[in-house]
Amino acid sequence: MKTELSLLLLIIAVIACGCTAAAPAVSPAPADTPATAVVVPDLTGTWTGPMQGYDQGTGFSDYADLGVMMNITEQKGRVFAGDIVFTTNGTPSVSGFAGVIGRDGRTLSITEQAGGYCTGEIVGEDEIELVYMEDGSPYSIAIDSFRRV
């Protein structure tokens, strides 16, 4: 009888504690809502800054005689496009490019019309760091530290 009474008290205690209650219903997100929404920064504008790199046959350089300006003229969501203007001895040369912002909202991938690719990161609201790569002969790599003008 003692065992039956103890068992009955145990069952009543479990019910009183709510251990047998059903888990609350969780409504799923609507089908058109992404699981993790990416905040897409607006990159349109003019960006400029110094470069450092290495070119086959030339070696290391800070490109003191080369000015670089990146104009992002269009952006639709995470995809953007524009022109890069290289100025050597006062003579500009324009090349188109297109790029994407990664799902993390910070990483960048860019392809250039004149050849070469960039990967990079949005460092701040008005700061981007890009790593330019060109394979083949001559090969080249550079770090571009751009700020929005």
VODREN-855770 format. One record per residue: residue in one letter; x, y, z of N, C-alpha, C, O, CB in turn. Coordinates in nm, 3 decimals, decimal comma. Glycine has a CB too. Layout:
DOKE   aa      n_px      n_py      n_pz     ca_px     ca_py     ca_pz      c_px      c_py      c_pz      o_px      o_py      o_pz     cb_px     cb_py     cb_pz
DOKE    A         X         Y         Z         X         Y         Z         X         Y         Z         X         Y         Z         X         Y         Z
...
END
This chain:
DOKE   aa      n_px      n_py      n_pz     ca_px     ca_py     ca_pz      c_px      c_py      c_pz      o_px      o_py      o_pz     cb_px     cb_py     cb_pz
DOKE    M     0,082    -0,118     0,000     0,000     0,000     0,000     0,087     0,126     0,000     0,057     0,224    -0,069    -0,094    -0,001     0,120
DOKE    K     0,198     0,123     0,079     0,289     0,235     0,082     0,349     0,261    -0,055     0,363     0,377    -0,095     0,399     0,211     0,184
DOKE    T     0,384     0,156    -0,128     0,443     0,168    -0,261     0,343     0,229    -0,357     0,378     0,315    -0,438     0,491     0,031    -0,312
DOKE    E     0,219     0,185    -0,350     0,116     0,237    -0,440     0,090     0,384    -0,411     0,071     0,463    -0,504    -0,014     0,157    -0,427
DOKE    L     0,089     0,422    -0,285     0,066     0,561    -0,248     0,184     0,649    -0,295     0,163     0,760    -0,343     0,047     0,573    -0,094
DOKE    S     0,306     0,599    -0,280     0,425     0,673    -0,324     0,423     0,692    -0,476     0,455     0,800    -0,525     0,554     0,600    -0,282
DOKE    L     0,386     0,588    -0,549     0,378     0,596    -0,694     0,271     0,696    -0,737     0,293     0,774    -0,830     0,349     0,457    -0,754
DOKE    L     0,157     0,695    -0,672     0,049     0,789    -0,702     0,093     0,934    -0,677     0,065     1,022    -0,757    -0,076     0,756    -0,618
DOKE    L     0,163     0,957    -0,565     0,212     1,092    -0,534     0,316     1,138    -0,638     0,320     1,256    -0,674     0,274     1,094    -0,393
DOKE    L     0,399     1,045    -0,685     0,497     1,078    -0,786     0,429     1,119    -0,917     0,469     1,218    -0,979     0,591     0,960    -0,811
DOKE    I     0,328     1,046    -0,959     0,254     1,079    -1,081     0,186     1,215    -1,068     0,188     1,293    -1,163     0,150     0,971    -1,113
DOKE    I     0,126     1,243    -0,953     0,060     1,372    -0,931     0,164     1,487    -0,935     0,135     1,594    -0,989    -0,014     1,372    -0,794
DOKE    A     0,282     1,463    -0,879     0,386     1,566    -0,880     0,433     1,596    -1,022     0,456     1,712    -1,057     0,506     1,521    -0,794
DOKE    V     0,448     1,492    -1,105     0,490     1,512    -1,244     0,385     1,592    -1,320     0,420     1,682    -1,396     0,514     1,376    -1,313
DOKE    I     0,260     1,561    -1,301     0,152     1,634    -1,369     0,147     1,778    -1,320     0,128     1,870    -1,400     0,015     1,565    -1,345
DOKE    A     0,164     1,799    -1,191     0,160     1,934    -1,135     0,276     2,020    -1,186     0,261     2,142    -1,199     0,163     1,927    -0,983
DOKE    C     0,389     1,959    -1,213     0,506     2,034    -1,263     0,494     2,069    -1,410     0,573     2,149    -1,461     0,633     1,954    -1,240
DOKE    G     0,399     2,014    -1,480     0,379     2,046    -1,619     0,468     1,968    -1,714     0,481     2,004    -1,831     0,402     2,191    -1,640
DOKE    C     0,527     1,863    -1,667     0,617     1,784    -1,751     0,543     1,712    -1,862     0,607     1,668    -1,958     0,691     1,684    -1,667
DOKE    T     0,414     1,698    -1,852     0,341     1,628    -1,956     0,272     1,724    -2,052     0,200     1,681    -2,142     0,238     1,538    -1,893
DOKE    A     0,296     1,857    -2,035     0,234     1,955    -2,124     0,297     1,946    -2,262     0,415     1,915    -2,276     0,248     2,098    -2,066
DOKE    A     0,217     1,974    -2,363     0,265     1,973    -2,501     0,356     2,093    -2,524     0,336     2,198    -2,463     0,147     1,973    -2,602
DOKE    A     0,455     2,078    -2,611     0,545     2,188    -2,646     0,465     2,295    -2,720     0,375     2,262    -2,797     0,664     2,139    -2,733
DOKE    P     0,498     2,422    -2,696     0,425     2,528    -2,766     0,446     2,519    -2,917     0,554     2,483    -2,964     0,469     2,666    -2,715
DOKE    A     0,343     2,551    -2,991     0,349     2,545    -3,137     0,438     2,658    -3,189     0,427     2,771    -3,143     0,207     2,553    -3,199
DOKE    V     0,525     2,626    -3,284     0,610     2,725    -3,348     0,564     2,738    -3,492     0,564     2,641    -3,568     0,762     2,686    -3,339
DOKE    S     0,526     2,859    -3,529     0,481     2,877    -3,667     0,602     2,901    -3,755     0,687     2,984    -3,722     0,379     2,994    -3,678
DOKE    P     0,611     2,830    -3,869     0,725     2,848    -3,959     0,721     2,984    -4,026     0,614     3,044    -4,040     0,727     2,738    -4,066
DOKE    A     0,839     3,032    -4,067     0,847     3,160    -4,139     0,778     3,144    -4,274     0,780     3,036    -4,332     0,995     3,205    -4,157
DOKE    P     0,718     3,251    -4,324     0,656     3,242    -4,456     0,757     3,198    -4,560     0,877     3,225    -4,547     0,594     3,378    -4,495
DOKE    A     0,710     3,130    -4,664     0,797     3,073    -4,767     0,880     3,179    -4,839     0,990     3,148    -4,887     0,714     2,997    -4,869
DOKE    D     0,830     3,304    -4,848     0,904     3,406    -4,920     1,002     3,483    -4,831     1,065     3,577    -4,879     0,809     3,503    -4,982
DOKE    T     1,017     3,445    -4,704     1,110     3,509    -4,613     1,233     3,423    -4,597     1,222     3,307    -4,557     1,044     3,535    -4,476
DOKE    P     1,354     3,476    -4,629     1,475     3,396    -4,613     1,502     3,368    -4,466     1,466     3,447    -4,379     1,596     3,466    -4,676
DOKE    A     1,567     3,253    -4,441     1,595     3,212    -4,303     1,681     3,316    -4,233     1,654     3,350    -4,117     1,664     3,076    -4,301
DOKE    T     1,782     3,368    -4,299     1,865     3,473    -4,241     1,876     3,585    -4,344     1,942     3,571    -4,446     2,007     3,418    -4,201
DOKE    A     1,811     3,695    -4,314     1,812     3,808    -4,407     1,947     3,877    -4,400     1,997     3,907    -4,292     1,698     3,908    -4,373
DOKE    V     2,007     3,903    -4,517     2,135     3,970    -4,526     2,112     4,119    -4,540     2,032     4,162    -4,623     2,218     3,916    -4,645
DOKE    V     2,181     4,196    -4,458     2,176     4,340    -4,473     2,270     4,376    -4,586     2,391     4,353    -4,576     2,214     4,415    -4,339
DOKE    V     2,217     4,430    -4,694     2,296     4,460    -4,813     2,338     4,606    -4,809     2,254     4,696    -4,819     2,215     4,429    -4,943
DOKE    P     2,469     4,631    -4,795     2,515     4,770    -4,793     2,511     4,832    -4,931     2,527     4,763    -5,032     2,657     4,777    -4,737
DOKE    D     2,488     4,962    -4,936     2,489     5,037    -5,061     2,634     5,075    -5,093     2,695     5,152    -5,019     2,397     5,165    -5,053
DOKE    L     2,688     5,022    -5,201     2,827     5,048    -5,239     2,842     5,154    -5,348     2,954     5,187    -5,386     2,892     4,921    -5,285
DOKE    T     2,730     5,208    -5,398     2,741     5,305    -5,506     2,821     5,427    -5,461     2,813     5,471    -5,346     2,602     5,347    -5,555
DOKE    G     2,898     5,479    -5,555     2,979     5,597    -5,527     3,118     5,580    -5,584     3,147     5,485    -5,656     2,987     5,622    -5,376
DOKE    T     3,204     5,675    -5,550     3,342     5,676    -5,598     3,434     5,635    -5,485     3,425     5,686    -5,373     3,381     5,816    -5,653
DOKE    W     3,524     5,541    -5,515     3,617     5,485    -5,418     3,759     5,504    -5,470     3,785     5,485    -5,589     3,587     5,333    -5,391
DOKE    T     3,850     5,540    -5,383     3,990     5,557    -5,424     4,081     5,527    -5,307     4,039     5,527    -5,191     4,015     5,700    -5,476
DOKE    G     4,207     5,500    -5,338     4,303     5,473    -5,232     4,430     5,409    -5,284     4,443     5,382    -5,403     4,242     5,385    -5,129
DOKE    P     4,524     5,386    -5,193     4,655     5,333    -5,233     4,653     5,183    -5,262     4,562     5,110    -5,222     4,757     5,360    -5,124
DOKE    M     4,758     5,141    -5,335     4,775     4,998    -5,369     4,918     4,958    -5,334     5,010     5,039    -5,335     4,745     4,971    -5,521
DOKE    Q     4,933     4,829    -5,304     5,064     4,768    -5,288     5,056     4,632    -5,354     4,953     4,565    -5,344     5,108     4,756    -5,137
DOKE    G     5,164     4,590    -5,421     5,154     4,462    -5,487     5,285     4,409    -5,540     5,394     4,456    -5,505     5,058     4,471    -5,597
DOKE    Y     5,270     4,309    -5,625     5,385     4,242    -5,686     5,349     4,209    -5,830     5,242     4,154    -5,857     5,425     4,114    -5,606
DOKE    D     5,439     4,243    -5,922     5,421     4,212    -6,064     5,540     4,130    -6,111     5,655     4,163    -6,080     5,405     4,342    -6,148
DOKE    Q     5,512     4,024    -6,186     5,620     3,943    -6,242     5,709     4,031    -6,329     5,659     4,107    -6,413     5,563     3,824    -6,324
DOKE    G     5,837     4,021    -6,310     5,932     4,099    -6,389     5,963     4,235    -6,331     6,070     4,290    -6,359     5,880     4,116    -6,527
DOKE    T     5,874     4,291    -6,252     5,896     4,423    -6,191     5,925     4,411    -6,042     6,007     4,485    -5,989     5,773     4,513    -6,213
DOKE    G     5,860     4,318    -5,976     5,878     4,299    -5,832     5,774     4,375    -5,751     5,664     4,404    -5,799     6,016     4,344    -5,791
DOKE    F     5,811     4,406    -5,628     5,721     4,474    -5,536     5,705     4,621    -5,574     5,798     4,683    -5,625     5,773     4,462    -5,391
DOKE    S     5,584     4,674    -5,550     5,558     4,814    -5,586     5,449     4,872    -5,497     5,361     4,801    -5,448     5,518     4,824    -5,734
DOKE    D     5,457     5,004    -5,478     5,347     5,075    -5,413     5,269     5,155    -5,517     5,180     5,233    -5,482     5,400     5,169    -5,300
DOKE    Y     5,302     5,136    -5,644     5,232     5,197    -5,758     5,218     5,349    -5,742     5,110     5,404    -5,765     5,094     5,134    -5,775
DOKE    A     5,326     5,414    -5,703     5,325     5,559    -5,678     5,284     5,638    -5,802     5,225     5,746    -5,789     5,461     5,605    -5,631
DOKE    D     5,313     5,588    -5,923     5,280     5,661    -6,046     5,145     5,620    -6,105     5,112     5,658    -6,218     5,390     5,639    -6,150
DOKE    L     5,066     5,543    -6,030     4,938     5,493    -6,080     4,825     5,535    -5,986     4,827     5,502    -5,868     4,940     5,339    -6,096
DOKE    G     4,729     5,608    -6,039     4,610     5,644    -5,962     4,496     5,549    -5,996     4,479     5,512    -6,113     4,568     5,790    -5,990
DOKE    V     4,420     5,508    -5,896     4,309     5,415    -5,918     4,183     5,473    -5,855     4,183     5,516    -5,739     4,340     5,275    -5,860
DOKE    M     4,074     5,474    -5,934     3,945     5,519    -5,884     3,839     5,420    -5,931     3,830     5,389    -6,050     3,912     5,665    -5,934
DOKE    M     3,761     5,370    -5,839     3,654     5,275    -5,870     3,520     5,347    -5,855     3,487     5,397    -5,748     3,661     5,149    -5,777
DOKE    N     3,444     5,351    -5,964     3,311     5,414    -5,963     3,205     5,305    -5,971     3,188     5,242    -6,075     3,296     5,516    -6,082
DOKE    I     3,136     5,283    -5,861     3,024     5,188    -5,862     2,901     5,268    -5,897     2,851     5,347    -5,817     3,008     5,113    -5,722
DOKE    T     2,852     5,246    -6,018     2,742     5,327    -6,071     2,606     5,262    -6,062     2,503     5,330    -6,067     2,770     5,361    -6,213
DOKE    E     2,604     5,128    -6,047     2,477     5,055    -6,041     2,483     4,949    -5,932     2,588     4,889    -5,908     2,444     4,990    -6,178
DOKE    Q     2,370     4,927    -5,865     2,360     4,817    -5,769     2,216     4,772    -5,761     2,124     4,853    -5,747     2,413     4,859    -5,628
DOKE    K     2,197     4,642    -5,770     2,065     4,583    -5,755     2,082     4,467    -5,658     2,134     4,362    -5,695     2,004     4,536    -5,895
DOKE    G     2,038     4,486    -5,536     2,057     4,384    -5,433     2,205     4,367    -5,405     2,276     4,463    -5,374     1,994     4,251    -5,474
DOKE    R     2,250     4,242    -5,415     2,391     4,211    -5,386     2,481     4,222    -5,508     2,602     4,199    -5,497     2,401     4,072    -5,328
DOKE    V     2,427     4,256    -5,625     2,506     4,265    -5,748     2,530     4,412    -5,781     2,438     4,494    -5,774     2,434     4,192    -5,865
DOKE    F     2,654     4,445    -5,819     2,688     4,583    -5,851     2,780     4,587    -5,973     2,839     4,486    -6,011     2,754     4,653    -5,731
DOKE    A     2,793     4,707    -6,034     2,877     4,723    -6,153     2,922     4,867    -6,163     2,867     4,957    -6,099     2,800     4,680    -6,282
DOKE    G     3,024     4,887    -6,248     3,075     5,022    -6,268     3,201     5,021    -6,351     3,221     4,932    -6,434     3,101     5,090    -6,136
DOKE    D     3,286     5,120    -6,328     3,411     5,136    -6,402     3,526     5,159    -6,305     3,509     5,217    -6,198     3,401     5,254    -6,501
DOKE    I     3,644     5,110    -6,345     3,767     5,141    -6,274     3,849     5,230    -6,367     3,867     5,199    -6,484     3,847     5,011    -6,233
DOKE    V     3,897     5,341    -6,313     3,978     5,435    -6,391     4,121     5,429    -6,337     4,147     5,463    -6,221     3,920     5,581    -6,383
DOKE    F     4,212     5,386    -6,423     4,355     5,384    -6,390     4,417     5,507    -6,456     4,397     5,528    -6,576     4,424     5,250    -6,437
DOKE    T     4,491     5,588    -6,381     4,554     5,707    -6,438     4,706     5,694    -6,422     4,757     5,685    -6,311     4,501     5,837    -6,369
DOKE    T     4,776     5,695    -6,535     4,922     5,688    -6,537     4,973     5,812    -6,608     4,939     5,837    -6,724     4,972     5,558    -6,607
DOKE    N     5,056     5,890    -6,538     5,114     6,013    -6,595     5,006     6,104    -6,655     5,025     6,162    -6,762     5,217     5,978    -6,703
DOKE    G     4,892     6,116    -6,586     4,784     6,203    -6,630     4,693     6,146    -6,736     4,598     6,212    -6,777     4,841     6,328    -6,679
DOKE    T     4,722     6,023    -6,784     4,640     5,962    -6,888     4,548     5,856    -6,828     4,596     5,755    -6,776     4,729     5,901    -6,999
DOKE    P     4,415     5,878    -6,834     4,323     5,779    -6,777     4,294     5,663    -6,873     4,295     5,678    -6,995     4,193     5,846    -6,739
DOKE    S     4,270     5,548    -6,814     4,228     5,428    -6,887     4,110     5,369    -6,811     4,121     5,342    -6,691     4,346     5,323    -6,902
DOKE    V     3,998     5,347    -6,879     3,875     5,303    -6,814     3,847     5,157    -6,847     3,860     5,115    -6,963     3,755     5,391    -6,855
DOKE    S     3,807     5,079    -6,746     3,772     4,938    -6,764     3,647     4,908    -6,682     3,638     4,949    -6,566     3,891     4,844    -6,723
DOKE    G     3,552     4,837    -6,740     3,430     4,801    -6,669     3,453     4,685    -6,574     3,551     4,612    -6,587     3,319     4,766    -6,769
DOKE    F     3,363     4,669    -6,480     3,369     4,556    -6,387     3,229     4,526    -6,335     3,138     4,608    -6,347     3,466     4,586    -6,269
DOKE    A     3,214     4,408    -6,278     3,090     4,369    -6,210     3,129     4,288    -6,088     3,233     4,221    -6,088     2,994     4,287    -6,305
DOKE    G     3,047     4,295    -5,985     3,080     4,223    -5,862     2,956     4,183    -5,785     2,844     4,221    -5,817     3,168     4,308    -5,775
DOKE    V     2,981     4,104    -5,682     2,873     4,061    -5,592     2,918     4,074    -5,448     3,036     4,064    -5,416     2,830     3,915    -5,623
DOKE    I     2,820     4,096    -5,362     2,840     4,095    -5,217     2,801     3,957    -5,169     2,694     3,907    -5,206     2,756     4,209    -5,145
DOKE    G     2,885     3,894    -5,089     2,857     3,759    -5,038     2,736     3,756    -4,947     2,686     3,860    -4,904     2,978     3,705    -4,965
DOKE    R     2,689     3,635    -4,919     2,572     3,617    -4,833     2,593     3,671    -4,693     2,497     3,700    -4,621     2,535     3,471    -4,825
DOKE    D     2,720     3,685    -4,653     2,749     3,737    -4,520     2,737     3,889    -4,513     2,746     3,947    -4,405     2,887     3,695    -4,477
DOKE    G     2,717     3,955    -4,629     2,703     4,100    -4,633     2,835     4,173    -4,622     2,835     4,296    -4,609     2,613     4,144    -4,523
DOKE    R     2,949     4,103    -4,627     3,081     4,166    -4,611     3,181     4,130    -4,720     3,262     4,214    -4,758     3,138     4,128    -4,478
DOKE    T     3,177     4,008    -4,770     3,278     3,965    -4,867     3,238     4,008    -5,008     3,120     4,018    -5,041     3,298     3,812    -4,861
DOKE    L     3,340     4,032    -5,091     3,318     4,079    -5,226     3,392     3,991    -5,326     3,500     3,939    -5,296     3,364     4,224    -5,241
DOKE    S     3,334     3,973    -5,444     3,397     3,906    -5,557     3,371     3,993    -5,679     3,257     4,031    -5,706     3,343     3,758    -5,578
DOKE    I     3,480     4,024    -5,753     3,470     4,117    -5,867     3,546     4,060    -5,985     3,654     4,001    -5,968     3,525     4,258    -5,830
DOKE    T     3,491     4,076    -6,104     3,561     4,043    -6,227     3,575     4,170    -6,310     3,482     4,251    -6,318     3,486     3,931    -6,308
DOKE    E     3,692     4,187    -6,373     3,719     4,309    -6,448     3,720     4,282    -6,598     3,767     4,177    -6,643     3,851     4,369    -6,405
DOKE    Q     3,669     4,375    -6,674     3,662     4,366    -6,820     3,800     4,347    -6,882     3,815     4,269    -6,976     3,595     4,490    -6,877
DOKE    A     3,900     4,417    -6,832     4,034     4,411    -6,890     4,111     4,286    -6,845     4,226     4,268    -6,884     4,112     4,535    -6,852
DOKE    G     4,049     4,202    -6,763     4,115     4,082    -6,713     4,145     4,096    -6,565     4,163     4,206    -6,514     4,243     4,054    -6,789
DOKE    G     4,149     3,985    -6,498     4,180     3,985    -6,356     4,054     3,978    -6,271     3,942     4,001    -6,317     4,259     4,107    -6,319
DOKE    Y     4,078     3,945    -6,145     3,969     3,926    -6,049     4,009     3,989    -5,917     4,127     4,006    -5,887     3,936     3,775    -6,030
DOKE    C     3,907     4,024    -5,838     3,930     4,074    -5,704     3,843     3,996    -5,606     3,730     3,960    -5,636     3,900     4,227    -5,695
DOKE    T     3,898     3,972    -5,490     3,819     3,929    -5,376     3,842     4,035    -5,270     3,943     4,105    -5,274     3,859     3,784    -5,325
DOKE    G     3,752     4,047    -5,179     3,772     4,151    -5,080     3,670     4,148    -4,969     3,593     4,054    -4,953     3,770     4,284    -5,145
DOKE    E     3,674     4,255    -4,893     3,588     4,265    -4,776     3,548     4,411    -4,753     3,628     4,502    -4,773     3,658     4,208    -4,651
DOKE    I     3,425     4,429    -4,710     3,378     4,560    -4,668     3,427     4,577    -4,526     3,384     4,505    -4,435     3,221     4,573    -4,679
DOKE    V     3,518     4,673    -4,506     3,580     4,693    -4,375     3,493     4,783    -4,288     3,483     4,764    -4,167     3,720     4,753    -4,390
DOKE    G     3,431     4,880    -4,350     3,343     4,974    -4,281     3,248     5,035    -4,381     3,252     5,002    -4,500     3,423     5,083    -4,207
DOKE    E     3,163     5,125    -4,335     3,063     5,186    -4,424     3,128     5,253    -4,545     3,071     5,251    -4,654     2,980     5,288    -4,347
DOKE    D     3,245     5,312    -4,526     3,312     5,383    -4,635     3,453     5,329    -4,660     3,540     5,404    -4,704     3,320     5,531    -4,604
DOKE    E     3,476     5,201    -4,634     3,608     5,142    -4,654     3,598     4,999    -4,706     3,525     4,916    -4,651     3,688     5,145    -4,523
DOKE    I     3,673     4,972    -4,812     3,678     4,839    -4,875     3,824     4,800    -4,894     3,907     4,885    -4,929     3,601     4,838    -5,012
DOKE    E     3,856     4,674    -4,871     3,989     4,624    -4,905     3,970     4,515    -5,010     3,895     4,420    -4,990     4,065     4,569    -4,779
DOKE    L     4,040     4,530    -5,123     4,033     4,433    -5,232     4,170     4,371    -5,256     4,272     4,438    -5,240     3,981     4,499    -5,360
DOKE    V     4,171     4,245    -5,293     4,292     4,178    -5,338     4,272     4,146    -5,485     4,187     4,065    -5,521     4,323     4,047    -5,253
DOKE    Y     4,353     4,211    -5,571     4,345     4,193    -5,715     4,440     4,080    -5,756     4,552     4,073    -5,706     4,380     4,325    -5,791
DOKE    M     4,395     3,992    -5,846     4,478     3,882    -5,894     4,466     3,872    -6,045     4,357     3,881    -6,101     4,436     3,748    -5,828
DOKE    E     4,579     3,854    -6,111     4,580     3,828    -6,254     4,680     3,717    -6,279     4,798     3,727    -6,244     4,616     3,957    -6,336
DOKE    D     4,631     3,608    -6,340     4,721     3,496    -6,367     4,776     3,507    -6,509     4,746     3,603    -6,580     4,647     3,360    -6,348
DOKE    G     4,854     3,412    -6,548     4,915     3,416    -6,681     5,053     3,478    -6,673     5,117     3,479    -6,568     4,826     3,494    -6,779
DOKE    S     5,097     3,528    -6,786     5,230     3,586    -6,790     5,221     3,724    -6,853     5,186     3,733    -6,971     5,329     3,496    -6,868
DOKE    P     5,249     3,829    -6,784     5,300     3,833    -6,649     5,186     3,825    -6,547     5,076     3,875    -6,571     5,382     3,961    -6,627
DOKE    Y     5,212     3,761    -6,435     5,113     3,751    -6,328     5,131     3,869    -6,234     5,235     3,934    -6,230     5,126     3,617    -6,252
DOKE    S     5,024     3,895    -6,157     5,024     4,013    -6,072     4,928     3,993    -5,955     4,828     3,923    -5,967     4,985     4,139    -6,153
DOKE    I     4,960     4,056    -5,843     4,870     4,057    -5,728     4,887     4,191    -5,656     4,998     4,244    -5,650     4,899     3,936    -5,630
DOKE    A     4,778     4,245    -5,601     4,785     4,375    -5,533     4,678     4,385    -5,427     4,572     4,322    -5,436     4,772     4,490    -5,634
DOKE    I     4,707     4,465    -5,327     4,609     4,498    -5,222     4,566     4,642    -5,246     4,650     4,732    -5,250     4,670     4,479    -5,077
DOKE    D     4,436     4,663    -5,263     4,379     4,797    -5,282     4,302     4,833    -5,155     4,214     4,758    -5,113     4,286     4,804    -5,410
DOKE    S     4,336     4,946    -5,095     4,266     4,994    -4,976     4,183     5,116    -5,016     4,234     5,229    -5,019     4,367     5,029    -4,861
DOKE    F     4,056     5,093    -5,046     3,970     5,200    -5,097     3,886     5,264    -4,988     3,840     5,199    -4,895     3,880     5,147    -5,205
DOKE    R     3,868     5,396    -5,002     3,774     5,471    -4,918     3,678     5,544    -5,011     3,715     5,588    -5,120     3,850     5,574    -4,823
DOKE    R     3,554     5,554    -4,965     3,454     5,626    -5,046     3,481     5,776    -5,036     3,503     5,831    -4,928     3,307     5,593    -4,999
DOKE    V     3,480     5,839    -5,153     3,509     5,984    -5,160     3,381     6,062    -5,139     3,382     6,185    -5,141     3,574     6,021    -5,296
END
